[in-house]
Amino acid sequence: MAKKPAKRTTKAKATPTKRFKATPEGTADRQHLANVIQAGTGCSAKAAQETMNALIGTITSSLKKNQNVQLVGFGKFTVAKRAAHAGRNPRTGEAVRVKASKVVRFKAGQTLKRSV
C-alpha cells in the first residue's frame, strides 16, 4: 500500500506590526517625535527636525485657509466656527460677552480609534 502524503496546514502568517515607544513622561513631545523620525528613517537629527517642522507648518497653513487636513487612518483636522455667546467671570460671577472665534477640531480615524 502506498503512503498518503502528509497534510499541509495552511496557516496565514501574521504580519508583524511595528511597535513604537510612547513618549516618556517629562519629555518634550516635539523632540521625542524628531527622535522617532530620525530613528525610523535613518536621517540626521537636523533633517528629522526640519521634516517635523514642515509637516506641522503645512497643517497649520492649511487650517489658516479653512482647509481640512486628513491623514487617513490617523484622523482629520478641521476648522469650526464658534458663535459669540455670553459667559461668566468665575471670580466675580459677572456676565461677560465672548467674541466669535475659530477653533481647530480633531476627529480620530478608525485605525487610531481601534489601537487605543
HURAUR-V219516 format. One record per backbone hydrogen bond with DSSP energy under -0.5 kcal/mol. CO is the residue of the C=O (numbers start at 1). NH is the residue of the N-H. E is the energy in kcal/mol with one decimal. If there is no record, write none. Layout:
# HURAUR-V219516
CO;NH;E / CO;NH;E
This chain:
# HURAUR-V219516
8;10;-0.5 / 9;11;-1.0 / 18;20;-0.5 / 24;27;-1.5 / 28;32;-2.2 / 29;33;-2.7 / 30;34;-1.8 / 31;35;-2.2 / 32;36;-2.2 / 33;37;-2.4 / 34;38;-2.4 / 35;39;-2.6 / 36;40;-2.5 / 37;41;-2.1 / 38;42;-2.2 / 44;48;-2.2 / 45;49;-2.2 / 46;50;-2.5 / 47;51;-2.3 / 48;52;-2.2 / 49;53;-2.5 / 50;54;-2.3 / 51;55;-2.2 / 52;56;-2.5 / 53;57;-2.5 / 54;58;-2.3 / 55;59;-2.2 / 56;60;-2.5 / 57;61;-2.6 / 58;62;-2.0 / 59;63;-2.2 / 60;64;-2.0 / 61;65;-1.1 / 62;67;-2.5 / 63;66;-1.7 / 69;71;-0.5 / 69;77;-3.2 / 70;72;-0.7 / 71;74;-2.2 / 71;75;-2.3 / 73;112;-1.3 / 74;109;-2.5 / 75;71;-3.1 / 76;107;-2.4 / 77;69;-2.3 / 78;105;-3.1 / 80;82;-0.5 / 80;103;-2.8 / 81;83;-0.6 / 82;101;-2.2 / 85;98;-3.1 / 87;96;-2.6 / 88;90;-0.6 / 89;93;-2.8 / 94;89;-2.8 / 96;87;-4.0 / 96;98;-0.6 / 97;99;-0.5 / 98;85;-1.7 / 101;82;-3.8 / 103;80;-3.0 / 105;78;-2.6 / 106;108;-0.5 / 107;76;-2.3 / 109;113;-2.4 / 110;114;-2.5 / 111;115;-1.6 / 112;116;-1.1
